[in-house]
């Protein structure tokens, strides 16, 4: 399944393929944070931090 995340300050849109958008794995969070150059993300109301 794909998720779309907008970078809060840069306003860029990023699309990622994940297994379950309701519960991201540690590997998915690391990959997303690395690509977006951030330390935390908010997906579907859930906060994920490196």
N, CA, C and O atoms as a Maestro MAE file, in Angstrom:
{
 s_m_m2io_version
 :::
 2.0.0
}

f_m_ct {
 s_m_title
 :::
 protein
 m_atom[200] {
  # First column is atom index #
  i_m_mmod_type
  r_m_x_coord
  r_m_y_coord
  r_m_z_coord
  i_m_residue_number
  s_m_chain_name
  s_m_pdb_residue_name
  s_m_pdb_atom_name
  i_m_atomic_number
  :::
  1 25 0.848 -1.167 0.000 1 A "UNK " " N  " 7
  2 3 0.000 0.000 0.000 1 A "UNK " " CA " 6
  3 2 0.898 1.237 0.000 1 A "UNK " " C  " 6
  4 15 1.993 1.215 0.562 1 A "UNK " " O  " 8
  5 25 0.439 2.289 -0.619 2 A "UNK " " N  " 7
  6 3 1.216 3.528 -0.678 2 A "UNK " " CA " 6
  7 2 0.679 4.567 0.308 2 A "UNK " " C  " 6
  8 15 -0.522 4.659 0.562 2 A "UNK " " O  " 8
  9 25 1.621 5.346 0.855 3 A "UNK " " N  " 7
  10 3 1.259 6.476 1.697 3 A "UNK " " CA " 6
  11 2 1.925 7.715 1.120 3 A "UNK " " C  " 6
  12 15 2.977 7.625 0.488 3 A "UNK " " O  " 8
  13 25 1.317 8.855 1.336 4 A "UNK " " N  " 7
  14 3 1.866 10.118 0.886 4 A "UNK " " CA " 6
  15 2 2.054 11.014 2.093 4 A "UNK " " C  " 6
  16 15 1.144 11.183 2.905 4 A "UNK " " O  " 8
  17 25 3.258 11.593 2.206 5 A "UNK " " N  " 7
  18 3 3.598 12.449 3.343 5 A "UNK " " CA " 6
  19 2 4.095 13.778 2.798 5 A "UNK " " C  " 6
  20 15 4.902 13.808 1.869 5 A "UNK " " O  " 8
  21 25 3.613 14.884 3.373 6 A "UNK " " N  " 7
  22 3 4.089 16.207 2.993 6 A "UNK " " CA " 6
  23 2 5.075 16.689 4.049 6 A "UNK " " C  " 6
  24 15 4.784 16.668 5.245 6 A "UNK " " O  " 8
  25 25 6.246 17.122 3.590 7 A "UNK " " N  " 7
  26 3 7.254 17.663 4.496 7 A "UNK " " CA " 6
  27 2 6.718 18.963 5.081 7 A "UNK " " C  " 6
  28 15 6.265 19.840 4.345 7 A "UNK " " O  " 8
  29 25 6.769 19.085 6.396 8 A "UNK " " N  " 7
  30 3 6.133 20.216 7.066 8 A "UNK " " CA " 6
  31 2 6.718 21.569 6.664 8 A "UNK " " C  " 6
  32 15 5.963 22.510 6.417 8 A "UNK " " O  " 8
  33 25 8.030 21.688 6.592 9 A "UNK " " N  " 7
  34 3 8.626 23.000 6.300 9 A "UNK " " CA " 6
  35 2 8.884 23.212 4.810 9 A "UNK " " C  " 6
  36 15 8.714 24.322 4.307 9 A "UNK " " O  " 8
  37 25 9.294 22.158 4.099 10 A "UNK " " N  " 7
  38 3 9.611 22.300 2.674 10 A "UNK " " CA " 6
  39 2 8.380 22.192 1.774 10 A "UNK " " C  " 6
  40 15 8.408 22.628 0.624 10 A "UNK " " O  " 8
  41 25 7.309 21.614 2.296 11 A "UNK " " N  " 7
  42 3 6.050 21.420 1.568 11 A "UNK " " CA " 6
  43 2 6.191 20.474 0.365 11 A "UNK " " C  " 6
  44 15 5.354 20.494 -0.537 11 A "UNK " " O  " 8
  45 25 7.240 19.651 0.348 12 A "UNK " " N  " 7
  46 3 7.398 18.672 -0.715 12 A "UNK " " CA " 6
  47 2 6.561 17.436 -0.384 12 A "UNK " " C  " 6
  48 15 6.323 17.121 0.782 12 A "UNK " " O  " 8
  49 25 6.120 16.746 -1.438 13 A "UNK " " N  " 7
  50 3 5.285 15.556 -1.287 13 A "UNK " " CA " 6
  51 2 6.146 14.321 -1.546 13 A "UNK " " C  " 6
  52 15 6.876 14.259 -2.536 13 A "UNK " " O  " 8
  53 25 6.053 13.343 -0.650 14 A "UNK " " N  " 7
  54 3 6.807 12.098 -0.782 14 A "UNK " " CA " 6
  55 2 5.827 10.933 -0.726 14 A "UNK " " C  " 6
  56 15 4.913 10.917 0.099 14 A "UNK " " O  " 8
  57 25 6.026 9.954 -1.612 15 A "UNK " " N  " 7
  58 3 5.186 8.768 -1.650 15 A "UNK " " CA " 6
  59 2 6.047 7.550 -1.341 15 A "UNK " " C  " 6
  60 15 7.141 7.394 -1.882 15 A "UNK " " O  " 8
  61 25 5.539 6.688 -0.462 16 A "UNK " " N  " 7
  62 3 6.266 5.499 -0.040 16 A "UNK " " CA " 6
  63 2 5.351 4.289 -0.097 16 A "UNK " " C  " 6
  64 15 4.143 4.398 0.116 16 A "UNK " " O  " 8
  65 25 5.938 3.135 -0.386 17 A "UNK " " N  " 7
  66 3 5.206 1.877 -0.343 17 A "UNK " " CA " 6
  67 2 5.499 1.213 1.001 17 A "UNK " " C  " 6
  68 15 6.655 0.974 1.349 17 A "UNK " " O  " 8
  69 25 4.445 0.923 1.744 18 A "UNK " " N  " 7
  70 3 4.579 0.291 3.065 18 A "UNK " " CA " 6
  71 2 3.627 -0.897 3.141 18 A "UNK " " C  " 6
  72 15 2.673 -1.005 2.372 18 A "UNK " " O  " 8
  73 25 3.913 -1.782 4.090 19 A "UNK " " N  " 7
  74 3 3.076 -2.967 4.250 19 A "UNK " " CA " 6
  75 2 1.730 -2.629 4.885 19 A "UNK " " C  " 6
  76 15 0.685 -3.052 4.390 19 A "UNK " " O  " 8
  77 25 1.754 -1.864 5.986 20 A "UNK " " N  " 7
  78 3 0.527 -1.504 6.697 20 A "UNK " " CA " 6
  79 2 0.641 -0.052 7.165 20 A "UNK " " C  " 6
  80 15 1.400 0.228 8.093 20 A "UNK " " O  " 8
  81 25 -0.088 0.870 6.552 21 A "UNK " " N  " 7
  82 3 0.024 2.282 6.919 21 A "UNK " " CA " 6
  83 2 -0.398 2.584 8.358 21 A "UNK " " C  " 6
  84 15 -0.049 3.633 8.899 21 A "UNK " " O  " 8
  85 25 -1.140 1.678 8.972 22 A "UNK " " N  " 7
  86 3 -1.577 1.895 10.345 22 A "UNK " " CA " 6
  87 2 -0.502 1.548 11.363 22 A "UNK " " C  " 6
  88 15 -0.571 1.964 12.520 22 A "UNK " " O  " 8
  89 25 0.492 0.782 10.925 23 A "UNK " " N  " 7
  90 3 1.558 0.361 11.842 23 A "UNK " " CA " 6
  91 2 2.839 0.162 11.040 23 A "UNK " " C  " 6
  92 15 3.074 -0.917 10.497 23 A "UNK " " O  " 8
  93 25 3.665 1.201 10.964 24 A "UNK " " N  " 7
  94 3 4.910 1.128 10.207 24 A "UNK " " CA " 6
  95 2 5.958 0.329 10.978 24 A "UNK " " C  " 6
  96 15 5.995 0.349 12.208 24 A "UNK " " O  " 8
  97 25 6.803 -0.371 10.232 25 A "UNK " " N  " 7
  98 3 7.894 -1.110 10.857 25 A "UNK " " CA " 6
  99 2 9.064 -0.156 11.100 25 A "UNK " " C  " 6
  100 15 9.112 0.938 10.537 25 A "UNK " " O  " 8
  101 25 9.991 -0.576 11.933 26 A "UNK " " N  " 7
  102 3 11.184 0.232 12.226 26 A "UNK " " CA " 6
  103 2 11.964 0.483 10.936 26 A "UNK " " C  " 6
  104 15 12.462 1.587 10.716 26 A "UNK " " O  " 8
  105 25 12.071 -0.528 10.094 27 A "UNK " " N  " 7
  106 3 12.787 -0.393 8.824 27 A "UNK " " CA " 6
  107 2 12.119 0.637 7.920 27 A "UNK " " C  " 6
  108 15 12.802 1.448 7.294 27 A "UNK " " O  " 8
  109 25 10.796 0.613 7.849 28 A "UNK " " N  " 7
  110 3 10.062 1.583 7.031 28 A "UNK " " CA " 6
  111 2 10.261 2.995 7.566 28 A "UNK " " C  " 6
  112 15 10.481 3.926 6.791 28 A "UNK " " O  " 8
  113 25 10.185 3.162 8.887 29 A "UNK " " N  " 7
  114 3 10.362 4.489 9.490 29 A "UNK " " CA " 6
  115 2 11.761 5.015 9.201 29 A "UNK " " C  " 6
  116 15 11.923 6.184 8.851 29 A "UNK " " O  " 8
  117 25 12.768 4.167 9.343 30 A "UNK " " N  " 7
  118 3 14.150 4.588 9.057 30 A "UNK " " CA " 6
  119 2 14.316 5.027 7.608 30 A "UNK " " C  " 6
  120 15 14.937 6.054 7.333 30 A "UNK " " O  " 8
  121 25 13.760 4.249 6.681 31 A "UNK " " N  " 7
  122 3 13.875 4.569 5.259 31 A "UNK " " CA " 6
  123 2 13.156 5.876 4.921 31 A "UNK " " C  " 6
  124 15 13.683 6.698 4.172 31 A "UNK " " O  " 8
  125 25 11.964 6.068 5.465 32 A "UNK " " N  " 7
  126 3 11.190 7.284 5.210 32 A "UNK " " CA " 6
  127 2 11.920 8.499 5.785 32 A "UNK " " C  " 6
  128 15 12.068 9.512 5.102 32 A "UNK " " O  " 8
  129 25 12.370 8.405 7.020 33 A "UNK " " N  " 7
  130 3 13.072 9.526 7.660 33 A "UNK " " CA " 6
  131 2 14.357 9.864 6.919 33 A "UNK " " C  " 6
  132 15 14.690 11.039 6.766 33 A "UNK " " O  " 8
  133 25 15.081 8.850 6.459 34 A "UNK " " N  " 7
  134 3 16.319 9.089 5.718 34 A "UNK " " CA " 6
  135 2 16.039 9.811 4.400 34 A "UNK " " C  " 6
  136 15 16.743 10.757 4.049 34 A "UNK " " O  " 8
  137 25 15.026 9.373 3.682 35 A "UNK " " N  " 7
  138 3 14.714 9.997 2.392 35 A "UNK " " CA " 6
  139 2 14.219 11.430 2.565 35 A "UNK " " C  " 6
  140 15 14.535 12.304 1.758 35 A "UNK " " O  " 8
  141 25 13.442 11.667 3.621 36 A "UNK " " N  " 7
  142 3 12.899 13.008 3.840 36 A "UNK " " CA " 6
  143 2 13.851 13.903 4.634 36 A "UNK " " C  " 6
  144 15 13.616 15.104 4.767 36 A "UNK " " O  " 8
  145 25 14.933 13.309 5.163 37 A "UNK " " N  " 7
  146 3 15.907 14.038 5.976 37 A "UNK " " CA " 6
  147 2 15.254 14.651 7.217 37 A "UNK " " C  " 6
  148 15 15.423 15.834 7.510 37 A "UNK " " O  " 8
  149 25 14.499 13.808 7.941 38 A "UNK " " N  " 7
  150 3 13.836 14.210 9.182 38 A "UNK " " CA " 6
  151 2 14.112 13.164 10.262 38 A "UNK " " C  " 6
  152 15 14.612 12.077 9.973 38 A "UNK " " O  " 8
  153 25 13.785 13.500 11.494 39 A "UNK " " N  " 7
  154 3 14.002 12.570 12.604 39 A "UNK " " CA " 6
  155 2 12.709 11.957 13.117 39 A "UNK " " C  " 6
  156 15 12.739 11.027 13.923 39 A "UNK " " O  " 8
  157 25 11.576 12.468 12.659 40 A "UNK " " N  " 7
  158 3 10.280 11.947 13.107 40 A "UNK " " CA " 6
  159 2 9.241 12.202 12.017 40 A "UNK " " C  " 6
  160 15 9.369 13.127 11.214 40 A "UNK " " O  " 8
  161 25 8.205 11.356 12.010 41 A "UNK " " N  " 7
  162 3 7.107 11.512 11.051 41 A "UNK " " CA " 6
  163 2 5.782 11.261 11.765 41 A "UNK " " C  " 6
  164 15 5.728 10.585 12.793 41 A "UNK " " O  " 8
  165 25 4.735 11.810 11.206 42 A "UNK " " N  " 7
  166 3 3.378 11.600 11.702 42 A "UNK " " CA " 6
  167 2 2.574 10.978 10.560 42 A "UNK " " C  " 6
  168 15 2.376 11.599 9.516 42 A "UNK " " O  " 8
  169 25 2.117 9.750 10.773 43 A "UNK " " N  " 7
  170 3 1.377 9.024 9.737 43 A "UNK " " CA " 6
  171 2 0.088 8.500 10.344 43 A "UNK " " C  " 6
  172 15 0.114 7.763 11.330 43 A "UNK " " O  " 8
  173 25 -1.039 8.879 9.757 44 A "UNK " " N  " 7
  174 3 -2.359 8.439 10.229 44 A "UNK " " CA " 6
  175 2 -2.541 8.682 11.724 44 A "UNK " " C  " 6
  176 15 -3.102 7.845 12.431 44 A "UNK " " O  " 8
  177 25 -2.068 9.825 12.199 45 A "UNK " " N  " 7
  178 3 -2.240 10.186 13.596 45 A "UNK " " CA " 6
  179 2 -1.269 9.512 14.550 45 A "UNK " " C  " 6
  180 15 -1.356 9.713 15.761 45 A "UNK " " O  " 8
  181 25 -0.345 8.715 14.026 46 A "UNK " " N  " 7
  182 3 0.660 8.043 14.867 46 A "UNK " " CA " 6
  183 2 2.012 8.705 14.669 46 A "UNK " " C  " 6
  184 15 2.409 9.009 13.544 46 A "UNK " " O  " 8
  185 25 2.714 8.925 15.769 47 A "UNK " " N  " 7
  186 3 4.013 9.578 15.767 47 A "UNK " " CA " 6
  187 2 5.105 8.517 15.772 47 A "UNK " " C  " 6
  188 15 5.097 7.615 16.610 47 A "UNK " " O  " 8
  189 25 6.044 8.624 14.837 48 A "UNK " " N  " 7
  190 3 7.176 7.709 14.749 48 A "UNK " " CA " 6
  191 2 8.450 8.522 14.804 48 A "UNK " " C  " 6
  192 15 8.573 9.545 14.130 48 A "UNK " " O  " 8
  193 25 9.402 8.064 15.610 49 A "UNK " " N  " 7
  194 3 10.659 8.781 15.782 49 A "UNK " " CA " 6
  195 2 11.813 7.799 15.672 49 A "UNK " " C  " 6
  196 15 11.698 6.640 16.070 49 A "UNK " " O  " 8
  197 25 12.931 8.277 15.124 50 A "UNK " " N  " 7
  198 3 14.136 7.437 15.027 50 A "UNK " " CA " 6
  199 2 14.711 7.154 16.386 50 A "UNK " " C  " 6
  200 15 15.724 6.463 16.495 50 A "UNK " " O  " 8
  :::
 }
 m_bond[199] {
  # First column is bond index #
  i_m_from
  i_m_to
  i_m_order
  :::
  1 1 2 1
  2 2 3 1
  3 3 4 2
  4 3 5 1
  5 5 6 1
  6 6 7 1
  7 7 8 2
  8 7 9 1
  9 9 10 1
  10 10 11 1
  11 11 12 2
  12 11 13 1
  13 13 14 1
  14 14 15 1
  15 15 16 2
  16 15 17 1
  17 17 18 1
  18 18 19 1
  19 19 20 2
  20 19 21 1
  21 21 22 1
  22 22 23 1
  23 23 24 2
  24 23 25 1
  25 25 26 1
  26 26 27 1
  27 27 28 2
  28 27 29 1
  29 29 30 1
  30 30 31 1
  31 31 32 2
  32 31 33 1
  33 33 34 1
  34 34 35 1
  35 35 36 2
  36 35 37 1
  37 37 38 1
  38 38 39 1
  39 39 40 2
  40 39 41 1
  41 41 42 1
  42 42 43 1
  43 43 44 2
  44 43 45 1
  45 45 46 1
  46 46 47 1
  47 47 48 2
  48 47 49 1
  49 49 50 1
  50 50 51 1
  51 51 52 2
  52 51 53 1
  53 53 54 1
  54 54 55 1
  55 55 56 2
  56 55 57 1
  57 57 58 1
  58 58 59 1
  59 59 60 2
  60 59 61 1
  61 61 62 1
  62 62 63 1
  63 63 64 2
  64 63 65 1
  65 65 66 1
  66 66 67 1
  67 67 68 2
  68 67 69 1
  69 69 70 1
  70 70 71 1
  71 71 72 2
  72 71 73 1
  73 73 74 1
  74 74 75 1
  75 75 76 2
  76 75 77 1
  77 77 78 1
  78 78 79 1
  79 79 80 2
  80 79 81 1
  81 81 82 1
  82 82 83 1
  83 83 84 2
  84 83 85 1
  85 85 86 1
  86 86 87 1
  87 87 88 2
  88 87 89 1
  89 89 90 1
  90 90 91 1
  91 91 92 2
  92 91 93 1
  93 93 94 1
  94 94 95 1
  95 95 96 2
  96 95 97 1
  97 97 98 1
  98 98 99 1
  99 99 100 2
  100 99 101 1
  101 101 102 1
  102 102 103 1
  103 103 104 2
  104 103 105 1
  105 105 106 1
  106 106 107 1
  107 107 108 2
  108 107 109 1
  109 109 110 1
  110 110 111 1
  111 111 112 2
  112 111 113 1
  113 113 114 1
  114 114 115 1
  115 115 116 2
  116 115 117 1
  117 117 118 1
  118 118 119 1
  119 119 120 2
  120 119 121 1
  121 121 122 1
  122 122 123 1
  123 123 124 2
  124 123 125 1
  125 125 126 1
  126 126 127 1
  127 127 128 2
  128 127 129 1
  129 129 130 1
  130 130 131 1
  131 131 132 2
  132 131 133 1
  133 133 134 1
  134 134 135 1
  135 135 136 2
  136 135 137 1
  137 137 138 1
  138 138 139 1
  139 139 140 2
  140 139 141 1
  141 141 142 1
  142 142 143 1
  143 143 144 2
  144 143 145 1
  145 145 146 1
  146 146 147 1
  147 147 148 2
  148 147 149 1
  149 149 150 1
  150 150 151 1
  151 151 152 2
  152 151 153 1
  153 153 154 1
  154 154 155 1
  155 155 156 2
  156 155 157 1
  157 157 158 1
  158 158 159 1
  159 159 160 2
  160 159 161 1
  161 161 162 1
  162 162 163 1
  163 163 164 2
  164 163 165 1
  165 165 166 1
  166 166 167 1
  167 167 168 2
  168 167 169 1
  169 169 170 1
  170 170 171 1
  171 171 172 2
  172 171 173 1
  173 173 174 1
  174 174 175 1
  175 175 176 2
  176 175 177 1
  177 177 178 1
  178 178 179 1
  179 179 180 2
  180 179 181 1
  181 181 182 1
  182 182 183 1
  183 183 184 2
  184 183 185 1
  185 185 186 1
  186 186 187 1
  187 187 188 2
  188 187 189 1
  189 189 190 1
  190 190 191 1
  191 191 192 2
  192 191 193 1
  193 193 194 1
  194 194 195 1
  195 195 196 2
  196 195 197 1
  197 197 198 1
  198 198 199 1
  199 199 200 2
  :::
 }
}
